[in-house]
Amino acid sequence: MLRILISFLTLTLLPLTAIPAYSKGGRLMQGPMVGAIESDQITVWARAAGESVINIRYSAHPNFLSAQITSPVFASAEEDYCVTITINDLDPNSFYYYQVLVDGEPIDYDGYPVLTAPEEEMLTKFSIGFGSGARADHDGLQAIWLQVQNARPHAFFWLGANEAFSELEPQFQAEEYRRQRSVPFLQPLLRSIPQLATWDAPVKIGPEKLDASMEIFQRYWPTPTQESDKTTNTYFTYQYGGVDFIFLDTYTYRDEANQSTILGESQMEWLQDQLVTSDATFKVLLSGSSWSNLSDLHKNTWMAFPDDRNGLFRFIKENQINGIMLLSGDDDEAEIKAIPMSRDGGYDLYELVSSPLAQDPKPDYSESNDQVIAIEEPYAESMNFG
């Protein structure tokens, strides 16, 4: 298990000023949720109950001594009343406390604590949590989040089937985002622990509706800005504590008809560039699709796209890129396994799998898969997280 210290706040320091007069939404429907954090900033997402002005008050002190306030952001109907606010100019590896203000009034008089990240490239001990397969339609309470909180991760990564909408039209997908974002036991984690997610496209809707679905994802998941792909932000690199976490989009660009690619040409070139230019000791590749499930049993697997899979692993070996680790989800069981690249002169790539968070496990592990080495036998007795 990786160890990591994470805290993500992004805000502009401003003196307290008068709030412009807008119609009063008065409260939040979902949130707040902490997004990516850096050493000097935190990102906070929230969804208001109507048109309203949102600010964040924050301080290094729990009693809000010398508090600052961010620039106002307007929650509009066009964005489904979702807002993303950044808190800037913070100190690294430091606790801050924040309150969300709706039309100038705090939604909760107790501040939520968040820890900023350590200084960039500073090696430090930290932990992350990860998982996939959270379905509020199957489990509306999701008590597993109590165990995640007890594990005290510095961040949590969502790796597929993050909401229950694989068969839903785009106009209904937002409803599932809201329902998952409202799960009771999840709230303390959302308010204080950074949350990042892979793009998990609905597989049962046509490609003509993909853009609308992606727009909803971007509205509800504030991902870090990626200079190479500012239009989508469905794949990105997040650096923390000297580790590069590379989140991949295995849905938007895949060609299932010909099984020619799972990433697409531009994303593969971007990934290769990230790998060769990274100075991190460890480079963790995060995928919503399994890296090693047999393709005849699973459509949603890298094994179904051998050109991309073999090409990527060959690139890693030929360029002597060390420190690669693999995370995946959406597999309905938990596993630790190794892809034995040492057979071809490379080094074994370890894959950590966790699923599901909140639905019934459906074990389908095949003992005949000689292309992986089972480090730990698959676990499918209950819901789980990594």
C-alpha positions in Angstrom: 0.0 0.0 0.0 1.4 3.4 -0.9 1.8 5.9 1.9 0.9 9.5 1.1 0.2 12.8 2.8 -2.4 14.8 0.8 -4.2 18.0 1.2 -5.7 20.1 -1.6 -7.0 23.7 -1.1 -7.1 26.4 -3.8 -8.3 29.8 -2.8 -7.5 33.5 -3.5 -6.9 35.5 -0.4 -9.4 38.4 -0.2 -10.6 40.7 2.5 -14.2 40.2 3.5 -16.3 42.2 1.2 -20.0 42.8 0.5 -21.8 40.0 -1.4 -23.6 41.0 -4.6 -27.4 40.7 -4.4 -28.6 37.5 -6.1 -31.6 35.4 -5.5 -31.1 33.4 -2.4 -30.3 29.7 -2.8 -29.6 29.5 0.9 -28.0 26.1 1.2 -26.0 23.3 -0.4 -27.6 20.2 -1.9 -24.3 18.3 -2.2 -20.9 19.0 -0.9 -18.5 20.3 0.0 -16.0 17.9 -1.5 -12.3 18.4 -1.5 -10.7 17.8 -4.9 -7.0 17.8 -5.8 -4.6 19.5 -3.4 -1.2 20.9 -3.8 1.4 22.3 -1.5 -0.1 25.8 -1.8 -3.7 25.3 -2.8 -6.9 23.4 -2.2 -9.8 22.8 -4.5 -13.4 22.6 -3.1 -16.5 21.5 -5.1 -20.1 22.1 -4.0 -23.6 22.2 -5.5 -26.0 24.9 -4.3 -29.8 24.7 -4.0 -30.3 27.4 -6.6 -28.8 30.6 -8.0 -26.5 31.9 -5.3 -23.1 33.3 -4.6 -20.5 30.9 -3.1 -17.4 31.9 -1.2 -15.1 30.0 1.1 -13.8 31.4 4.4 -10.6 29.7 5.6 -8.0 30.0 8.2 -5.0 28.2 9.7 -6.8 28.2 13.0 -9.9 26.1 13.9 -11.5 29.2 15.5 -11.1 31.1 12.2 -8.7 33.7 13.6 -7.4 36.0 10.8 -9.7 34.3 8.4 -9.6 35.0 4.7 -12.3 34.7 2.1 -12.1 33.6 -1.6 -13.4 35.5 -4.6 -17.2 34.9 -5.1 -18.4 32.2 -7.6 -21.9 32.3 -8.9 -23.9 29.0 -8.9 -25.9 29.0 -12.1 -28.5 26.8 -13.7 -26.3 26.3 -16.7 -23.8 24.4 -14.5 -26.5 22.6 -12.5 -25.6 24.9 -9.6 -22.2 23.2 -9.3 -19.1 25.3 -8.4 -15.4 24.7 -8.0 -13.4 27.1 -5.8 -9.7 27.2 -5.2 -7.9 28.5 -2.1 -4.4 29.8 -3.0 -1.2 31.0 -1.3 -1.2 28.4 1.4 1.7 26.8 3.3 2.8 23.3 2.5 2.0 20.3 4.7 -0.2 22.4 6.9 -3.8 22.1 8.2 -6.4 24.7 7.2 -10.0 25.0 8.2 -12.7 26.1 5.8 -16.4 27.0 5.7 -18.6 27.3 2.7 -20.6 30.5 2.5 -23.9 30.6 0.6 -25.0 34.2 -0.1 -22.7 35.2 2.7 -23.9 32.8 5.3 -22.0 29.7 6.5 -23.7 26.4 5.9 -22.0 24.9 9.0 -20.4 26.9 11.8 -17.8 24.2 12.4 -14.9 24.4 10.0 -13.7 21.3 8.0 -10.0 20.5 8.3 -7.8 19.8 5.2 -4.1 19.1 5.0 -2.1 20.7 2.2 0.4 18.6 0.3 4.1 18.6 1.1 6.5 20.7 -0.9 6.7 19.6 -4.6 9.0 16.6 -5.1 9.5 16.3 -1.3 9.7 12.6 -0.5 7.4 11.8 2.4 5.4 9.0 3.9 1.7 9.0 3.0 -1.2 6.7 2.2 -3.9 6.6 -0.4 -7.2 4.7 -0.5 -8.8 3.5 -3.8 -11.7 1.5 -4.9 -14.5 1.2 -7.5 -18.0 0.0 -7.9 -20.0 2.4 -5.7 -23.7 2.0 -6.3 -26.1 4.1 -4.3 -29.0 2.2 -5.9 -27.7 -1.0 -4.2 -26.6 0.5 -0.9 -27.8 4.0 0.1 -25.8 4.2 3.3 -22.5 2.6 2.3 -21.0 1.9 5.7 -17.7 0.9 4.1 -16.8 4.6 4.2 -16.5 4.3 8.0 -13.7 1.9 7.4 -12.1 4.1 4.9 -12.1 7.0 7.4 -10.6 4.7 10.0 -7.7 4.0 7.6 -7.0 7.7 7.5 -5.8 8.0 3.9 -4.4 11.3 2.6 -6.4 10.9 -0.6 -9.0 8.6 -2.1 -9.0 7.6 -5.8 -12.2 6.4 -7.6 -11.3 3.8 -10.3 -14.5 3.0 -12.2 -18.2 2.4 -11.8 -18.1 5.5 -9.6 -21.8 6.0 -10.0 -24.6 3.6 -11.1 -25.4 4.9 -14.6 -23.9 2.6 -17.2 -27.3 2.3 -18.9 -28.7 5.8 -18.3 -29.2 8.6 -20.7 -27.0 11.7 -20.0 -29.9 13.7 -18.5 -30.3 11.1 -15.8 -26.6 10.5 -15.1 -26.4 13.8 -13.1 -29.1 12.3 -10.8 -26.8 9.4 -9.9 -23.8 11.8 -9.3 -26.1 13.7 -6.9 -27.3 10.5 -5.2 -23.7 9.1 -4.7 -22.5 12.5 -3.6 -25.2 12.5 -0.9 -24.4 9.1 0.7 -24.5 9.8 4.5 -21.3 7.9 5.6 -19.3 9.4 2.8 -19.7 13.0 3.9 -16.8 13.3 6.4 -14.4 11.8 3.8 -15.6 14.2 1.1 -15.2 17.3 3.2 -11.6 16.7 4.3 -9.9 14.1 2.1 -8.9 14.9 -1.5 -11.0 12.9 -4.1 -9.9 12.2 -7.6 -11.6 9.9 -10.2 -11.0 8.2 -13.5 -13.4 8.9 -16.3 -15.9 6.0 -16.4 -18.0 6.4 -19.6 -21.4 4.7 -19.7 -20.8 1.7 -21.9 -24.5 1.3 -22.9 -25.0 4.6 -24.6 -24.1 5.6 -28.1 -20.9 7.5 -29.0 -23.0 10.4 -30.1 -24.0 11.0 -26.4 -20.4 10.7 -25.1 -19.7 14.5 -25.1 -22.8 15.2 -23.0 -21.8 12.5 -20.5 -18.3 13.8 -20.3 -19.5 17.3 -19.7 -21.5 16.0 -16.7 -18.4 14.2 -15.4 -16.3 17.4 -15.6 -19.1 19.3 -13.8 -19.2 16.9 -10.9 -15.5 15.9 -10.7 -13.0 18.8 -10.6 -9.9 17.2 -12.1 -6.5 18.9 -12.2 -5.8 21.0 -15.3 -3.7 19.2 -17.9 -1.9 21.5 -20.3 -1.8 18.9 -23.0 -5.6 18.3 -23.0 -7.4 21.3 -21.6 -10.6 20.5 -23.5 -11.4 17.2 -21.7 -9.3 16.7 -18.6 -10.3 13.0 -18.6 -6.7 11.9 -18.3 -4.1 13.7 -16.2 -1.1 13.4 -13.9 -1.3 14.2 -10.2 2.0 14.5 -8.3 2.2 14.0 -4.6 5.0 13.3 -2.2 7.5 12.4 -5.0 5.0 10.0 -6.6 3.4 10.5 -10.0 -0.2 9.2 -10.2 -1.2 9.0 -13.9 -5.0 8.7 -14.4 -6.0 7.2 -17.7 -9.2 7.4 -19.8 -9.8 3.9 -21.1 -13.3 4.7 -22.5 -13.4 7.8 -24.7 -10.9 6.7 -27.3 -11.2 2.9 -27.4 -12.1 1.1 -30.6 -14.1 -1.9 -29.5 -15.2 -2.9 -33.0 -11.6 -3.5 -34.2 -10.0 -3.9 -30.7 -7.2 -1.6 -32.1 -6.8 0.8 -29.2 -8.0 1.5 -25.7 -6.3 4.9 -25.2 -6.2 6.4 -28.7 -3.1 7.7 -30.4 -2.9 11.1 -28.7 -3.4 9.8 -25.2 -0.8 7.0 -25.7 1.7 9.6 -26.9 0.9 11.7 -23.9 1.3 8.8 -21.5 4.7 7.8 -23.0 5.9 11.4 -22.7 4.7 11.5 -19.0 6.7 8.3 -18.4 10.0 9.4 -20.0 10.0 12.8 -18.5 9.0 11.8 -15.0 11.6 12.1 -12.3 9.5 10.4 -9.7 10.8 7.2 -8.1 7.3 5.6 -8.5 4.9 6.1 -11.4 1.5 4.7 -10.7 -0.8 4.1 -13.7 -4.5 4.2 -12.7 -7.1 2.6 -14.9 -10.8 1.9 -14.7 -10.2 -1.2 -16.9 -8.3 -4.3 -15.7 -4.7 -4.6 -16.9 -4.8 -8.4 -17.0 -8.2 -10.0 -17.1 -8.7 -12.4 -19.9 -10.2 -10.7 -22.9 -12.6 -13.6 -23.8 -14.2 -13.2 -20.4 -14.1 -9.4 -20.0 -14.7 -6.7 -22.7 -13.5 -4.1 -20.2 -9.8 -5.1 -20.1 -6.5 -4.1 -21.6 -6.1 -7.7 -22.7 -8.8 -7.1 -25.3 -6.6 -4.4 -26.8 -3.2 -6.3 -27.3 -1.6 -3.7 -29.5 -1.9 -0.9 -26.9 -1.1 -3.2 -24.0 1.9 -4.9 -25.5 3.1 -1.6 -27.0 3.0 0.2 -23.7 4.8 -2.6 -21.8 7.4 -2.8 -24.6 7.9 0.9 -24.3 8.5 0.7 -20.6 11.1 -2.1 -21.0 12.9 -0.5 -24.0 13.2 2.9 -22.3 14.2 1.4 -19.0 11.4 3.2 -17.1 11.6 2.0 -13.5 9.1 2.2 -10.6 5.9 1.4 -12.5 2.9 0.2 -10.5 -0.6 -0.5 -11.7 -4.0 0.1 -10.0 -7.3 -0.9 -11.4 -10.9 -1.4 -10.4 -14.4 -2.2 -11.8 -13.7 -5.9 -11.4 -16.0 -7.0 -8.6 -13.2 -8.5 -6.5 -10.0 -7.6 -4.8 -6.6 -8.9 -6.0 -2.9 -8.4 -5.9 -1.2 -9.9 -8.9 1.9 -9.6 -11.0 2.3 -9.4 -14.8 5.5 -11.4 -15.3 7.4 -9.0 -17.6 10.7 -10.5 -16.2 10.1 -13.4 -18.6 11.0 -11.1 -21.5 13.9 -9.2 -19.8 11.9 -6.5 -18.0 10.7 -6.5 -14.4 7.4 -7.8 -13.1 4.6 -5.2 -13.0 2.4 -5.4 -9.9 -1.3 -4.8 -10.2 -3.5 -3.9 -7.2 -7.3 -4.3 -7.8 -10.1 -3.2 -5.5 -13.8 -3.7 -6.2 -16.6 -3.3 -5.2 -17.2 -0.5 -2.7 -20.9 -0.8 -2.5 -22.5 -3.7 -4.4 -22.4 -7.4 -4.3 -19.0 -9.0 -5.3 -19.2 -11.3 -8.4 -16.0 -13.3 -8.4 -15.0 -14.6 -11.9 -11.3 -15.2 -11.4 -9.9 -17.7 -13.8 -7.1 -20.1 -12.7 -6.3 -20.7 -16.4 -4.8 -17.2 -16.8 -1.1 -18.0 -17.1 -0.3 -14.4 -18.0 -0.5 -13.3 -14.4 1.0 -14.5 -11.1 -1.4 -14.3 -8.2 0.3 -12.7 -5.2 -2.8 -12.8 -3.1 -5.8 -15.0 -4.0 -8.8 -13.0 -5.1 -11.1 -11.7 -2.3 -14.8 -11.6 -3.1 -16.4 -12.2 0.3 -17.5 -8.7 0.8 -17.2 -5.1 -0.3 -13.7 -3.8 -0.1 -11.3 -0.9 -0.7 -7.5 -0.7 -1.2 
